[in-house]
Amino acid sequence: MLKSRIIPVLLIRDKGLVKTTKFSDDKYVGDPLNAVRIFNEKEVDELTVFDIDATVNGTVPDLKVIEHLAAECRMPLCYGGGIKTLEQAQSILALGVEKVALSSAAIENPQLISDIATQVGNQSVVVVLDVKKKLFGGYKAYTHNGTKQVKKDLFELLREFQALGAGEIIVNNIDLDGTLKGYDQQLISNLKSALNVPFTICGGACSYDDIRKVVRGHTPIGLAAGSLFVFKGKYRAVLISYPNKAEKELLYKM
Amino acid sequence: MIAIVDYGLGNIRAFGNIYNRLNIPFEYASTIDALKDASGIILPGVGSFDYAMNKLNESGLRDTLDDLVLNKKVPIIGICVGMQMMAKRSDEGSADGLAWLDTTVRKFDLKESYPLPHMGWNQLSFLDNPILKGLEKNPELYFLHSYHFESDYEHVIATAEYANSIGCIINKGNIFGIQCHPEKSHQAGITILKNFAEVANA
């Protein structure tokens, strides 16, 4: 049986690892390669790395950094941040990355999804949407680290991305980012039933119990988290962690 | 020497990293010269079937590979789409496969709401085989694909369940194929790659 994927998310800024709260207030966490080595030892399911400055600063993906990460990483790696062209996606995948994640580029130029999917296959194209709750119900997508709202309806966008060949959708819940308040179950239900590609939720996980609740209701699903795997305690002391084999079995228990 | 075929597709460095750590000699082979003295060959692959076949045909390595595999019986392992290319054809495209194996690659038969691609860690059931020795009973490996070998194909040595039963590792003589990604599957994957090198260098 296919297991749900439990995925640490690492955010890179100025070549260092950071963690944000509600997409701001970032805290320095350490050296990305060092974190990857620790996650190797912990045998994590997958690793996702986002360069959170690339799109906002209008820079291209830092291939040198990605190359080092990919060489170190012994599990599947997804990279996102600043990818705007098919050529960039291809060169990143050629460095040994399994999946490339598009966000603002997918919204500005949806054709890019299908251009990449045709060449490298759907399985390597991920679209990441950052979402925020609307004041009177429903959700809106955002780009540029939560600063630009997307006009189109969230579910309409997702259907469009899926039809163009996205092989996975990651939804990042801005309201819950770094808050450790638990995942938004209603949002997960709505998204999961709207999608027929693998779906990964990110934002809010506080404990392994939060993960277990989502697995129980929605497996197979991807569960991504930042704070949970890089901080310990309410003072956010940096400590990289990940459930061990026995702990994981408990999370998967129905 | 293990030759990792470099025809512009697949995560060749991930294999190199593992063999480096295991101190097993290997080379990335993009030319006939680099390929022809290999004791074992890894044929990686990602992307769509037709695109991968086109890339391999354009690489100029096709005839050498055919000769090494079919006549000289050099051990080879195809990974993911690299395995699928060994079949005659695929539901995914219209290109001819390498046809080293008399079978067709099928799309998942999704009667219920299983997301595609099949993405993540899944358990294998397997038969005794030199490349699977030392694995625990139901090892978990990483999958990322939408097409697969049928589980009742006669040379299947390991299966996994997702919507339907799939053939995920095959062995026919010197030809091996694995649908999941040993290069990204932690210890279980490393064991398989190490075993393959032992078979090749035996």
Interface residues (C-beta under 8 A of the other chain):
Chain A: M1 L2 K3 S4 R5 E43 D45 E46 A70 A71 R74 M75 P76 L93 A94 L95 G96 E98 T118 Q119 V120 G121 N122 Q123 S124 G167 E168 L195 N196 V197 P198 F199 P220 G222
Chain B: G8 N11 I12 R13 A14 N17 I18 V46 G47 S48 Y51 V81 S113 P115 L116 P117 H118 M119 G120 W121 N122 Q123 E140 Y142 F143 L144 H145 S146 E161 Y162 H181 K184 H186 Q187
